[in-house]
Amino acid sequence: MPKQNKKRKHAETSSSKEEHVDENIDGVLFNEMTSVNDQLLSLSKKVKLVGHHYFVNNSSMIDEFVGNINEFLKDLDVHRRKVSSDQLNSDNLFHIYQFLDLPILMNSCQLVSKTWRETLKRLSFKVKLGSKSYTKRNSVKIGKEEITSLLDGSFIKNVTSLSLFSAGVDTFQALASCKKLDNLTKLDLSSNNMGIQTVKNLKKCSIKNLTKLNLSGMRKFTEKEVKELLNSSFMSSVKKLDLSSHDYPETILQIMSESKYLNQLTHLKLPQHVQYLKKGDNGLVPFLKDKVNLEYLAIRNRSLNESQYPNLFTSLTNITSLDLSYGYMPNSEFVNLIFSPSLPKLTTLKAERFNWTNANIFKERTQYTKENSEVVQCPPNSQSSITDLYLKNTYISTFPSLTYHCPNLKRLTISNSYALDCENKELLKSTYVTFLSAPTLSNLEYLDISDLTCLESLFEIIFDSSVYSNLKELICKCSNVHGIKLYENLVSKCTNLVNLRNFDAFAVSASSECVKALQTNPTFAKLRKVRINSYDHQELLSYWNK
């Protein structure tokens, strides 16, 4: 009778646990099994101390004890196999889901079974609604049903990134009423109309974990709307802000300076103001003064004049990446910036199509003809922390020895499609030869020298110098330059490019012997991708590009 009661109680306990699972069941079970395990070890020692009479007098209890242990072991084994199988199936489904788009996941996969539906809850979704277009004719607006279906759906809590293009006021009204956006961290509203009513709805949105906000290219975003939004608590958690645009009010930097929420920013893309590049300060210096947390800053298409650059970056001690592309600055100040003690963590510097205000190079296309011969010297014994230097379409002849002071460089881009228009080709060639002959380039892993008229001279340096032993990617396309050749003797005798994996020499001519040398020379054993004009010997190139 006791045995039956015990079994009945065991069954009832199992049933009740199915109905109610303790939220801390993992911890409870671990503690209980640890306790039972200790007791079993103790029992194992004590049972060896009793005699035959104990087993005869307590046979029923002992049989029940052994039966319960066997039943537990059976249940444990069955359940362990089941959950392991379920997890394996879930992991496989999770991997498959990565290759499916959201409509298929929502409309098909979740309807298959409970396992499929539960696995979907492990996913993080990136959702894009509407189409991004700069003309009304080509834009596709977000429908009310579309946004409602998303926000009311069972998987809205899984959405971590949301992009809304051509969104109307009703879209932002729906967004404001949704209380399930706690996991949303990225919001892209670029190129939308941002009137005052839209801003008011946006301020009501409950997105407490929003860290990345894209407001680039906004329309109807006047001084009133900018003040309303940037000074609201909606910005309280934003760390990364994109304001790149040509349409913001001229006073935006002053407005941004007044916001208490922007001092926490770590990544910032500032507006671009082409129409008043040379109108003086525009509030840039006072705005940046308190942005001590910035790690990435883009100041594109701006003139950094004499009233700005001495104090512009003095407080940005945490900056690691700086983008000054399409801007204006004296070449001497640019060099000083690279070695500035105010930027001790700077590792990435981008200055695409940069113009030196004291060199007067960039004007109309027809006037890209003269290269300034004034050389700027780097500070003696100075070393830059830069690891990634991007100088595409920027003339570098004003500081040919710069690389001699950059021992940490891993990526270097000096491609220049305007080099063809420079009258002083010899000066240009001398500059690039000097630039790439620096012994300090031994850490370089990526090099882009595309469209330079002196490519053949640079090939001689790169394929011969031991400095380039760590180079993994060599990009030397010549879309705008004709007649450039890579010679077989350079390739066959090369012993230094042992780590080269990607060689993109699009439109560079090479003989079949040259390509064969790339195949047979053991130096290029790690080469996996090759693009080169090999006189229609494509079968040779297929050796890599399978």
PyMOL commands that set and color helices and strands:
alter all, ss='L'
color gray80, all
select helices_A, chain A and resi 2-19+25-49+52-57+59-97+102-107+109-111+114-120+144-152+156-158+169-177+196-204+223-230+233-235+252-257+262-264+274-276+284-288+331-338+365-367+402-405+419-421+425-436+439-443+455-462+466-468+488-493+512-520+522-524+538-541
alter helices_A, ss='H'
color red, helices_A
select strands_A, chain A and resi 125-129+159-164+186-188+212-214+240-242+267-269+296-298+321-323+328-329+348-350+355-356+388-390+411-413+446-448+473-475+485-486+502-510+529-533
alter strands_A, ss='S'
color yellow, strands_A
deselect
rebuild
show_as cartoon
